[in-house]
Amino acid sequence: MTIQILLFFLEFITVSVFSKYNIENIKIYNKNPVTLSKCGDLICSNAKMKNKIFYFKLSDNTKISINNDSKKRYFSGELFVFIKNNKIILNNKLKTDDYITKVVSSELDNLLLNEALKAFYLIVKNYTLSNLNKHSKDYESDFCDLAHCQVYHGNSYKEKIIKETVKDIKDEILCFENNIAKTYFNAICGPFRATTGIIWNYDIKYIKGGKNTFNNENLATTSNNYKWQFNLDKKELNEYLKIEYLKIFESKLNYVTIIGDDKTKWNGENFRRLIAKKYGWGKLKSNQFNLTENKSDYIFSGFGFGNGIGFCIEESDDLAKRKLNYKEIINFFFDNLQIKKNNCK
């Protein structure tokens, strides 16, 4: 089945929620509240029922919490609870349009101006339709709820505004040579945008890289993550990475492509993942950085938040302030995409 056919028949998306947590128990505040926990290879309920899988038809705004209410969110649609690889999985199934709207809401701390919001909606829609079944093996779902896929926090007060803003363009799709375009996005890209060749070693020719300027002016320079800096203890990091020293060997378009020491080297993206594994994604926010050091610390000074490929959310809002419409905003980040309705044929 081609993606074009899926556009007509793909009615639902399944997303794994609370996916980064080790879930010990779940409370579902539906019409009849239920508490679930793991019992060996089964799921047990407070009603003394045991099953391999529990299914719930959720009301419009059902509160779900995990681990004795330490984390809670609100969801709609359907919920499947089961165990896989000795881990409790919570899969939320919902209409595709609703999923896209909720992702847009979850990815944004504050709503964008209308034309930027329309552009971002189509970017999320294209990412969704071109990355189905991303977690079919580990979670039996299309997506997780993390930035690894797209951030998804469930229901939000912002959804009504988003739906009203995009109502005239929600059937549109971004196409390249009669296929759905693969679109990627970042919170903010900084002074340069990367190409897929720099970050992933293969080219997607319609994704633009280079200076991230409009009329020779940098965009979104007042945003929090446009510029950042943090320090890491040299001894601690060297021991963690099993290296003698740390040095940048190569950068392209200001993005680090080779880093390490004489014996061990990583490409920039793998290095960022290693740092995130120990220190979290909020430290080394992009591969667009310089490295200096003092007696005790490595000093990372960089720009942007994300891999720098494709659409830049903060910059799109700046472009909307400069009176670009949603099509012009998309064309700023991508080359030769066509906007069609419902399919790319």
N, C-alpha and C positions, 0 to 999 in steps of 0.2 A: 504494500500500500504506500503510495507516495504521500509526501507532505501536503500536496495540493488536495488530495482526497480527504486527508485528515481534517483540513480546515472546515469541511462540511460536516463531518461526522464526529469529530473530537469534542464531545460535550463536557467531559469531566477530566479533572486533574487530581492525582493523588499525591499528597505531600506528607512527609514524615515530620511530625512536630515534636518539640523538646528533644531534638535528635542529638544534641551535644551532651545530654545529661545521662547519668546512670540512674534510671528510673526504678525506684523501690516500691512506690505505690501511687495510685492515681485516684483523684476524686472527680467525678463527673456530676455537676450540679444540674442535671436535666429535670424533667418533671418528677421523676423519682430518683433522688441522688444515690449514686453508687460509688463504693470504694473498691478498687481492684488492687491486687498485689500478686507477686510471682510465687507460685507453689511448685517447685521443681520445673517440669516441662509444661505446666499448665498455668492458667490465670485463675485466681480465686477471687470471689466477690464477698462483700460483707453479708450477702444473703445466703452464704454457704454453698454457692454454686461453683463448680469447676468446669472449665472448658478450654479447648485449645485456642479459641478465638471468641471475643465478645464484640458484638455489633450494636451501634447506637445510632438512631436517627436523631440528630440534634435539633433543638429549637433554634430560633433565629440568632440568639446570642447566649450560647451556653458557656458557663464558666467551667474551665477544666484546670485543675491544679495537680502538681506532682510533689512527691517527697514531703508529705505533711504540710502542704500549702506554701512551701518555700518558693515555688514558681507558679504563677497563674496567668492564664490568658483566656480570651473569649473566642469561640468558634461557632460556625454554622456548617450545615451539610451533614455528612455522615462520618462516623468514627469507627475504626477497626483497631482492636487491641489484641496483640498476640505476641508470642515469643519467637525470636529467631537468633541463632548464634548465642543463646543463653542471655539474651537481652530483651527487655520489654520494648515493643515497637508500638507507637501510636500513629496511625495513618488517617489523615483527614482527607476525605473525598469531597470535592465541591465542583461547581460549574466552572468551566475554564475562564469565562469572562470575570467571574467573581474572584478567582485566584489571581488573575492579572491585576485587577483593581487593588486587591489586598497587598500584593507585592509592591505596587507603586506606593501605597500608603506606608508600608513597613520600611521601605528603603529611604523615605524622606522624613527627616526630623520636622521640617516645615514645608508646606506646600509651595510649589513653584508658581511662577506666573503662568497664565493660561497657555500660551503658545509653547513654553518649555514643558509644561505638564503634558500637553498633547504629544509632543515629540517623545518624551520619556515613556509614555504609555505604549506607543508603537514599538519602541526599543525593547521593552519588557515583553510585549506580545510576541515579537519575533524571536527573542531568546527562548521563550517558553515553547513555541511551536517547533523550534529547531533543536531542542535538547531533551525531548521526551525520553522517559525510561532511564534517566541518568542514574537512578538508584534502584533499578529493578532487581539487581542481584543481592544487595546487602539489606535493603529496606522493603523491597517489593513495592516501590513507589516511583513516581516520576522524578520527584525532587526532595531534597532535605529542606529544612527551614533556615539554613545558614547562608552566609555569603559565598560558600563553596558552590551553591546553586544561585538562589535569589533569597534575600531575607524575607521571611514570612512570619508575621506575629499574630495572625488571625484577624479578628474584627477590629475596626477602628472607626472613630467618629469622622475621619477624613474621607471615607468611601463615598458618601453622598455627594460631596463637592467634586470629587474626581469623576464620578459617573456623569454628573451634569456637564462638566467641562469637556469630556471626550465623546459625548453622545453622538455628535455628527461625524466622528472619524473612527469609531470603534470597530467598524467593519473593514477598515483599511489594513493593508499588509505591505511590508517593505520587500521588494523583489530585486533580484539581480539575475539577468539572463534566464528569466522564466522559472527561477527557483527562489525559495524563501531565503532571504539574506540572513546570515548568522551575525547577530549583533551582540556586542559586549558593552559593558558600561562600568564607570568608576564614580566614586563620590566626587573626586576632584583630581585633575590631571597635572596641574602646575604649568610651568613655562613650556614644556614639551609633551607631545603625545607619542607613544611608542607605536611601532608596527608589530604585527604578529611575527614577522621574521626575527625581530630583535628579541622578543620575549619567548616565543615558542618554536623558533627555527623553521617555520613554514609561513608562506605568504597568503593572506587573503587580500586580493588586490584592491577591493573596494573600501578597505579600512585605511583612512588617512593617518599618516604620522608626520612628525615635524614640529615646527614652532606652533604653539597654541595661542595665536594672537589674532585679533580682529582689528583691521585698520592700524596695524603695527603696535597695538596695545595689548599687553597681557591681560588675561581675563580672570575674574574672581580672586583678585590679589588680596582682598580683605577677609577672605574666608579662613576659618580656623586652621585648616590643614593645607593651605597653600604652601606654607613653609613650616618646617619643624626641625627639631634637634633632640637627640637623646644620647646618653652615655651608657656604655656597658663596661663593667670591670674587665680589664685585659686578661688577667690570670683566669678568671672564671670562664670567660668566653673561649679562650685558647684550650682550656681543659675540656669544655663541652664539645668543641669542634675537633679536638685532637690535632691541633696545629701548633706551630711554633710562633707564628705571627700572622697578622691579617693585612692583606694588601689588595687594592683594586688593580687588576692587570689590564682590563679593557672596559671601555664604555662606548656606547653608541647613542646618539641623540640624548646625551646626558644620562642614559640608563645604564647601570652596571651590568655587564654581560659576563665577565669572568672575575672571580674574587677568590682568595684563599692564600696559601703559601706555596713554596716551591714544590712540595710533595702532594698537596691536596688542593684541588680547585673545584669550584661550583659555578654553574651559570647563575645569573642574578636571581631568577625566579626560585630555583631550588634553595639558594642561600636564604632568601626571604622566608621560605617555608620552614627551614631549620630554625631560624630565629623565632618565628611565630610559635613553633612547637614548644619552645621553652619559655618564651617571654610574652606570648600572645600577639595577635595581629595588630594591636594598637601601638606597637613600638616601631618596628621598621615598616613604615606605612606604604612604601613603594620602593622600586629599584632605582629611582631617580635621586641619587644621593652622592655626596662626597664623604671621604673618610679621612679623619685626622686622629691624632692621639696625643695624650700627655703621659706623665709617668705612670699613672694608674689606670687610665680609661681609654677605650676607643670612643671617638666622638663621631656620630653619624649626623650629618646635616643634609636634609633633603626637602623634596617638594612632592605634594600630591598624596592621595590616598587611593590605592588600587594599582593595577598593573599598567595603567596608562593606555590601554587599548580601547579604541572605539569612542563611545559617547561619554562625555564628562558632565555630570549632573549640575554641579555648581556653575560651570561655565555656560551651560545651556540657559540657566536663569539669567546670567549676565547678558547673553545674546538676546534674550527676550526683552530685557530692559532697553536694549538698543534697537528695538522695534522689528526684529526678525520674526517671521512667522514660523510655524512648526516645520514646514517643508524646508525652509531656508536653514533652520537650525540643524535638521538632519543632514542636509547637504554640506554643512560646515564640517561634519565629522566623517562623512562617508561619500565616496565617489560613485556616481552613475547608478544610484538606486532608483527604482521606479516604485511609485506608490499606486497600488491596485486595490480593488475591492474583492475580499473573500478568497481569492486564490491568485497564483502567479502565472497562470497560463496566458 
